[in-house]
Amino acid sequence: MAGKIGLIAGSGQFPRLCAQAARSRGLRVIAVAHRQETDPALAELVDELHWVYVGQLGKIIRIFKAAGVTQALMAGAVNRGRLFSHFRPDLRALSILRRVGPGRDDRLLRAVADELEREGIVIAPATLFQEELLAPAGPLTRHRPNRRQQADIAFGYQMAKEIGRLDLGQCVVVRNQVVTAVETVEGTDEAIRRGGRLAGPGAVVVKVAKPQQDLRFDQPAVGAGTIATMAEVGARVLAIEAGTTIIFDREEMLGRAEREGIAVWGIAAPPSGQPGQGEAS
């Protein structure tokens, strides 16, 4: 790494966590932040911060090459809505869009990574220094899914993998093996609200990695906000794919889940559909 690492930062807390973890290992962090997405507070945690618009790939490459960056992380989401506003693709990005086509997130991100690597900038997994953020398998709360909810988890897992294969999203909401919401451009929280309202109290939320997902970037993630949204609509179980899903603010998230009576379960894929020990309340 030659004492430095690049950071391509999106929204949320993940870029800040990546920067802190890298600097704790003595690395200089050269960050590229996206306008209207990245928290400006990131500036306090990196050695250099450069602002770009979504789509300015050539500028990102020039920044990293000028700084001597040969390895970089991609961390944090970029709202798909930015493709309709604040999107300023340069010639480098337009060339990729012509090859890949619009609306294919995974193929597009992989093509961007390939383009960076052709310039000598290797993209490392975003969890390079933070594997402890990944969800383990099994129960994460005292509340556990009951037999019916385990069946919904197994069903929801298969449905979520299918929508992921179509590159739509990573999350579904299920009740009694009926899908009430599929995540698309609106994001996980809005999918939970929509699906929870349709399902009524007792919905199961399942979030997984897409089958074709390159886990160097765009990993599924949950946090305390996910539990808060579930509580709004009376959803009772959050099932997340173990080993691929990032948990932010784990102590706060699981503490809130316990208080709200929500079971959190790490799916060891493929799920068996067998009941856990005890019933979720």
N, C-alpha and C positions, 0 to 999 in steps of 0.2 A: 504493500500500500504506500510505500515511500513516505510514511508519516502523515498522509492526508487522505481524505475520502470526500467524494462528492455526494451531495444530497439533493435529489429532485423532490421538492416538497409540495404536497397538496394540502388539503384541509385537515382539521382535527389535531389531536394531540400527538399522533404517531411521529410526525417529523421532529417534534421537540424531544420525544423519548429517544429517537435514533441519534439525534445530535448529542444529547447528554451521554448516551452509552458510548459513542465514538470518542468523545472528548475525555471520558473517564479512562480510556485506554491510551491516552496521550496523542490522539490523532487530531490534526487540524481539519476542520469541517468547512468545505466550500459549498454553500447552499444556493440553489436556484429556487425562488419562490414564485408561485403563480398569483397574479393579481386577481382580486376578488375571491380568492380561495384560502391562501396561506395566512396563518396568524402572524401579524407583524412582530409579535413577541419572540419569534424564532431568532430575530437578529441578536438577541442577548445571549444566545446559546451556540452561535457559530462564529467562525473566524472571518468569513466573508458571506454577505447576502446580496444576491443579484435578483432583481425582479423581471419577470417576463410575462407575456400574455400566453394563454393556452394556444399551442400551435407553433411557438417560436423555437422549433427544434434546432435550427442552425445556430441560433444565438446561444442555446444551452451548450452545444458542442464547442463553440468558440470560447465561452467562459471557462469551461473545464480544461480545454487544451492550454489556454493562456495560464491557468493556475497549475498546470502539471498534474492534473487528476487522471489516474489510470483505473480507478475503481469507484463505483458510485452505487447509491441506494435510491430506490423509488419508494417514497412513503407518504401515505395520506391520499385521500380520494380527491378527484377532480369531478365536480358535478357535471353530469352529462348535459345539463341545461346550458353549460358554457359553450357547447357546440352550436347554440343558437344565439349566443351573445358573448362578447369578449373573446371571440375566437378569431385569431389572426395568424393563420397558417403561413409560414414562409415557404420558399421554394423547396426546401428539404422536406418539410411536412407534406406539402402538396404532392411531391413525388411518391411518398409512402401511401397517401390516400388514394392516389390513382392505382397503385398496385393492389392495395388491400381492400379498398372500398369503404364507404362510411358505415357506421353502426355495428362494427364488429370489434368490440372492446379488446378481447384477448388477442386476436390476430394483430390488431393495431399496436398494442403495447409490446408484443413480441417483435414486431417490425421496428419499432422505435429502439428497443434494446439491441437488435441486430445492427441498426444504423450506428448507434453509439459504439458498439464493439468493433465495427469496421474502422472507427476512428481511434481505436486503442483504449476505449473506456468500457471496462467490463462491468456489467450490472450484477451485483451480489444480492442474495435474498435480503429482504427488508428486516428480517429477524436475525440477521447475522450476529448481532451482539445481544439478542434478547429472546432466546428460545424459551425462556421461562414464561413468556406471555402466551404461549400456545396452550390451548385447552387440553386437559387430560381426558381419558376415557372414563365413563362411569358417572356416578352421582357427584355433583358439586355442591349440593345442598342437602339438608336433612330431609326435606320433602322430596319424594321420588315419584316418578310416573307410575300410575296404576296400570292394570292390564289393558284397558281401553286406550289409555294414552300411549302406551308402548306400541300398540297397533297403529295408532296415528303417526307416531314417530317413524316407524318402518315404512308406512305408506308415504308420508311426507318426504322422507329421504329419497325415495325413488322419484317422486314428482319433482323435487328440487334439483336432482341430478339431470332430469330431462329438460327442465327450463334452462339449466346451466348449459346443457349441450347446445341449446338454441341461442346461447349468449344473451339471454334476457335479463337474468338476475341470479341471486344466490339464495333466495328465501321464499318459502311458501307458508301460508297459514291454513291449518287443517282442523276440522272437527268431525268426528265420526267417519273418518276416511272420505271426507268431501273437502276439496280444496276451495277455500273461500277467498283467497287472494294469492296472486303471483307477483313477486317483486319485478318491477321494470325500472323505468327511468326515475320514478319518484323516490326510490330508496327504501331501506328496510323499515324505518319508523312509520312512514305513510302506508306501506303495505300492511303492517301490523294493525294500524288503526282501521284501515278499510276492511281487512279480513276479520278483525275482531268484532267490528260492528255487525257484520253479516252473520258471523258464527254465534254471537252471543257469548255470555260467560262460559269459560271452559275451553277456549281455543288452544291449540298446540302450534307453536312457532318453530319451524325447522330451518336452519341456515347451514349451508354446506359450501365447499369449494366446487367450482364448475369442473366437469371431468377433464376438460382441455386446459384448465387454468395453469398458467406458469406461476408458481408460488414465489418467484422472485418479486412479484408485485401484485397488487389488487387481491390480497388475501381477505377472506371474510373476517369481519370483526364485530364484536358486541361490547357493551359496557353498561354502566349504570343507567344511562339514558334508555337503553333497550328495555330494561326492566320497568322503568317508569312508564314507557309507552304501553307495555303489556298491561300494567296495572290500570291504566286509563280505561281499557276495554275488557278487563276481566279475563285476559288470557292466563292460562294456568301452568303451561310448560314451555320452557325454552330448550330446544335440543340443538346442539352445535356439533359440527364434525371435529372429532379429536385430532390433534396433530396438525391441523391446518387453520383452525379458527383462532384469531387473536382475541384475548380478553383484556380490555383496558380497565384500570381501577378495580382489580379483581376483588379486593376486600370490600370495597364500597358496593360493588355490584351484587356480590353474593349476600352481603348483609341485608341489602334492600330486598332481594329475592326472598330471604327467610322471613322478613317482616311482612311481605305481601302474600306469603303462602305460595310462592311460585317455585316450581321444581326446575332446576337447571341440570341438564344431562349431557355428558360428552358422548357422542355417538362413535362407537368403534365400528367402522364400515366393513361390510354392510351390516346394518342393525338386524338383530334376530327377531324383533317383535315380541320377545319374552318379557313378562312383567318384572319390574324391579322389586326390591324388598320393601313391602309396605305400600301404602296408598298415598298419592299426593292429595293434599287437602284442598 
